[in-house]
């Protein structure tokens, strides 16, 4: 298992900027607005030669436990207790505050190693400003500028020396988790579902709309199949409603999460049904080639369940043919009822998404499909299809070869895709079909 490094500190000291710097790419939303980060965000990264798991946390604030700030602090404290190393970040430019001193005192009582970071030390006075951090009693501060990259090499060297011994790389590869993104509209219950799956309050939830602003990852061991890397994403609103700068960045984080995932769980509010925005999200996941499972949430609040199922099936058949046969799991994330059926459905869908069909079996299907329904004429000439191969899975991809195969009409491509899906039992996964004209590349081998 990778060593876990938690980045903590009060709001607006540059934790997310440091997280992005150490991750090597912009993953956490960074903005001048205090409190942008509300949940723990995880990503695999490297500190020099050492692979690690970075955790970006919400700002540590003194607040009642039933407020958003209080729930953010509780989430950050859990991350600290689970970490192998804590990077406690202060703002050297602003100087120490009572909050810095209070949380430093709390950290001194914990059993986890702490590395003190004095951020924003760029310029002539930066080094002198970092000296004040000695008052916190957490050892020598490492002076850095996360925004400009200054002092990061010193941070690497010091942090690596404080980590536990490195594991065998082959063991790390065997333990690589299934990557799963939880997507959907705002307030559909995505964060509540993640908490129900993990079994702890990892995500900040509540009646306030738009609590999740970033794509937040958490690793978890699923009883049915091993490790899972869950990513809870900010809800995607209609384009006309995406006006605030922060929300535009949230949509970008959702799309990035989909690109990195293997399977997407689309969370629908069963009391509202599936609307055009839900379809847009499903099509985006399909376009990215991801397996998709629908979590039909808030099922306990639905009065006419038969009508709700019929309505969903009608929308799926009429508007989401490219994911024909998609698995739907009715559940209640709030009560936990039905949640145990979700991960087995996800594992089954991922197995289909990963499946490769042997060439002989594939061509027996292909010959039967072409004999049953011959390709149509294109510009007065018939397209002659000779054979098929499956160059890749994830998602299943079929290439059909023959003179002018690239000119196959869209309706005939759909026929072949649907026939392939039915023949090899691949409901609910995107299938790619490419026509390849020209010579048989295997002739003469």
N, C-alpha and C positions, 0 to 999 in steps of 0.2 A: 504493500500500500504506500502511496506517495505521502511524504511528510506534508502536514498542513500548516500553512503560514497565514495567520489572521492579521489584517491591517485594521487598527482601531485608533480612535481618537475622537475628539469633539467635532461637531459639524464644521465644514468649510476650512479644514486645515490642509486639504489636498490629498485625502486618502484615495479617492477614485483616480486622481491624476497619477499617483504613485502606482496604483493597481494596474492602470493601462501601461505605464512605463515598464513595469516588471513583466507584464504579460506580452509585451512587444506589439500590441495592437489596441485600438480603441474599442473596449468592450463595455466599460462602465460609462454611463452618462455623466458628463462633466459640465457644470453650469455654475454661474455665480450665485444662483439661488441656494440658500442654506437648506440642508435636509433633502437634497435630490435623491440620495441613496437611502432607501427605506428598508431594504431586505439584504440578506447575505447573498453575495454573488461569488461563484466559484469558477475557476478555470485552471487547466493544467498549463504550466509554464516552466521555464528553466532559469535557474540562478547560476549563471556560468555553465558548468557541465552538469549541474544537479537538477533533475526533474522534480518539481514540487506542485502542490495544489495551493493556489492563492485564494484567499477569502477576503473580499471587500465587504465591509460591514457598515451598518447605519451609524450615524454620529452618536456618541455617548452623551446623553443629556440627563440631568436631574428632572424627573417628571413623574406624575402619578401613574401607576401601572395600567389604568384603564384608558389612558390617552394614547394617541398614535405614537408620540415621542416615547412614552413609557413602554409600549410594546416593542418599539425599535430597540430600546436599550436592552430589554430582556432577551431579544433575539441575538444581539451582539454579545451579551454575556455568555450565552450558550456556545457561540462560536469560539470564544476565548478558551473556555474549559475544554473544548475538543481539539484545540490546536497543539501543534508541537513547538511552535514559536510564535510570539506576538510581536508585531512591529507597532509600537506606540508612537503615533505621529503627533508632533506639536507644530505650531506656527511660530517660527523664530521671529518673523517680522512683526507679528502682533504681540509677542511676549506671552509669558505664562498667565493663565487665568485661574480662578478658584476651581473651575471644573477640571482643568488639567491636573491640579494638585490633588483633588479628591479622587480622581480615577487612577492616578499614579499610586496613591495610598492603597486603593483597592487591589490594583495589580500586584503590588508587593506582597499581598497576602495569598495570592494564587500560586499554584505549584508549577505553572508553565513558565519557561524562559521568556524574558522580555528584552527586546532590542529597542532602545530609545532613538527615535528619528527626529531631528530638528529640520523641518522642511522650510522652504522659501528662504534659503541662505545665500541666494545669488547676490552679487555685488560686493563692494568693499566692506560693508558693515556686517555682512552675513555671518562670517566666522565668529565675530565677537558676540552677535546676538544668540548664536547657538550655545554659548557658554552658560547662559541662564538656565538651560535645561538640566544642568548638574544638580540643581536644587531639588529635583524630583526623586533623587535617591534610587535611580534605576541604572546606574553605571554611566559609562562614557557615551554621550550622544554622537550619532553619526550625522554630520551636517550634509544636507543634500538640497538640490532644487529639482523636484520631480518634474516640473514643467520644462526645465532646460536640460535635464539629464546630468547635472553636476553632482558628483559624489556617489553616483550609482555603483561604480566599481568597488568603492570602499564598503558600501552596503552589502554587495554580493559576498565579498570576502568575509566580512564579519558574520553575516547571517548563515553562510554555509558552515562555518565553524561551530555554530550553536545548534545545528540540526542533528538528529539521530543518525546512526550509520546507514549507508545506502543499501537498498535491497538489490537482489539479483535482477538484471534487466529482463530476463526471460520470464521470471515470475510476474513482473509488472505487466508484460504483454498478455499473459494468460488471464490476468485480472482485469483487462480492459472492459469497461462497462458498456452496456447498451445505452445509446444516446437517444433520449426521448424528449420532445418538445411539447409542452402543454399550451395550446393556442385557443383563441376564441375572442368573442366580443367582451367589452368591459362588463363586470358584474355577473358573468355567467357562472362564476364559482371556481375559477381556475386555481386560485391560491388555496381555497378551502380543500379542493381535491388533492393538491400536492400535500398539504398537511395531513389529510386522511391516509394517503398512501404511505407517507414516511412515518407516521405515528407520533409526530411532535409538531409544535407550532413553529415551523421553519419560516413561514410567510406571514407578513403582517396582514391580517384580515379585519374587516369591520364594515359598517354601513357606509362609510365615506367612499364616494366613487373615486376611481383612479388611484387607489393606494399603490398598486404596482406600477412603477414607471420604467423599470429596466427589465432585461431578461436575466433571471436569477437562477443559477444552477445549484443543484445539491446532489451529492452521491448518496446512494441508499442501496441496501441489499434486499432484493425481492425474494420472497420465500419460494416462488415458483421457478426461478431460473437464474439467480445470481445477481451481480451488481448492475445497477441502473444509474445513469446520470440524467436526472430530471431537470428540465429547464422550464420554469414558469415565466410566461411572457406578459408584458403589458397588453391590455385589451386593444384591439384594432378597431377604431371607429371608422365611419364613412369618411371619404376624402374631404368632403365639404366641411366636416366638423374638426378636421385636423388643423387647428389654427395656431395653437401655442407652440413655441419653439421646443419646449421639453417633450410635448407629445409627438412632434415630428421625429425627434430622436428615438422615442420609445418604439414607434413603428419600425424604424430602421433596425433597432435591436431585435424586434420580433422576427424580421426577415433574416437577419444574421443567424438567429437561433435555429430557424428552419434549415438554413443551408448546412449547419453543422450537425443536425439531428439525423437519425436513421428513420425514426417513426414519429408522427405527430398525432397527439390525442386532441381532437377538436371538441371542446366543451360547449354544449348547447344548453340553453335554459329551456327545459321541457315545457314550462308554463307559457313560453312565448313561441316555441317552434323554431324552425329554421328560416331565416330571411336572407336577403340578397347579400348582406355583409358576411354572413356565415358561409355562403356559397363562394364568395370571393376569397375567403381565407382557405377554404378547402381546395379551390382551384390553384391558389398560390402554392400550397403544399404539394399538389400533384405536379405542377409545373417544375418544382424543384426536385421531383422524382422521389418524394418521400412516401412511405407507407402511411396510411391514415386509419385511425379508429375513432369512432364517435362516442363520446361520453354524454349520454342524455341525462343531464343533471337536474336536480330538484324534482325527481320523479315522485317523491312522496307528496308533493303539492299539486299533482295533476289529478283532476277529478275524473275525467273520461279518458282512461288510458288507451283504450282501443282506438278511439278517434285520434288521439295524439300520435300513436304509432302509424296509423293510416296516412295521416297528414305528412309525417316525415318521409315515409316510403314514397309517397307521390312526388314530393319535391326531389328526392334523390334520383328516382327513375327519370324524371323529366329534365333535370338540370345538372346532374352529376354523373353522366354516363361513363366518363373516363375513369371513374372509380366504382364501377358496377359491382354490386354485392358487398359493399363496405360494411364492416361489422359495427353494430350499434349495441352499446351496453347501457341499459337504463339503471340509474343509481341515484343515491342521495349522498353527496359529499359531506353535507352537514351532519347527518345521522350515521353515516358509514354503511348504510344498507346497500348492497350490490357492488360496493367498491372492490370486494375480493374477486369479482369476475373480470375486472378490467385488465390486470396484468397478464393473466392467461390468454385473453383475447389479443393483447398486444404481442405477446411472444409468438402466437400462432400466425399473426399477420406478418411479423418480421421474418418468420421462417419461409413464408411464401415469397416475400420480397427478396430474400437471399437465394432462392432456389435456382439451380441451373439444370436445364433439361439436356440429357445426352443427345448427341447429334443424330444418331439413328432413330431414336424415339421421336425427336423433333421432326425429322423429315417424313416419317410415316404419317404423323398428323398433317404436315404440310401438303403432302400428295393427296390425302383424302379431302382436305379442305378445298384444294384447287379443283379436284375432280367433281366435288359436290357443287361448286359455284365457280365457274371459270372467270378469269379476269375479263373486264369489258374492253370494248374497242376504245382506243385513244387516237383521235385524228384519223379515224378510218382504219387503223391497224391494231391488231390484237397484241396485248402485252403477253409475252411468253415467260412464265416463271419456272425456273429450273430446280432450285433447291433453297434451303434455309439453314442459317447457323444462328447460334446464340452467343454473340461475342462477349456479353457481360450480364451480370445480375445487378441487383441494387441500384435501380429497379430492373426487372426482367426486360431484356432488350433482344429483339429478333431482327435479323437482317435477311431479306429475301433477295435472291439473285436471279437475273435473267435480262435479256435485251429490253431496254426501256422500263425496267422495274422502278426506276426513280419517278416515272410518270404515272404511277398508280393513282387513280382518283381517291379522294378522301373517304367516300362511302365504302369502297372495297378494302381500304386499309382498316376501317372500323370493323368490317366483317371478319377480317383475319385476326384482329386483336380480340374480338369477342369470342371467336372460335378457339383461339389459343387459351384464353382465360378459362373457358368452360372445359376444354380438354384436359388441362393440367391443374384445375382447381385452384385458381388464383384470384378469388374475389377480393375487391377492396384495395388492390395495389396498382399503381400506375404501370402501364406496359408501353414500351417504346417499339415502334416498327419502322425500319428503314428499308427503302428500296435501293438496290445496288445494281446498276447496269454494267455492261462490259463482260469481260472474260471471266471464267471460273478461276479464282486465284489458286485453287488446289490442283489444277491440271499440271502434270509433270513432276509433282512432288513424290 
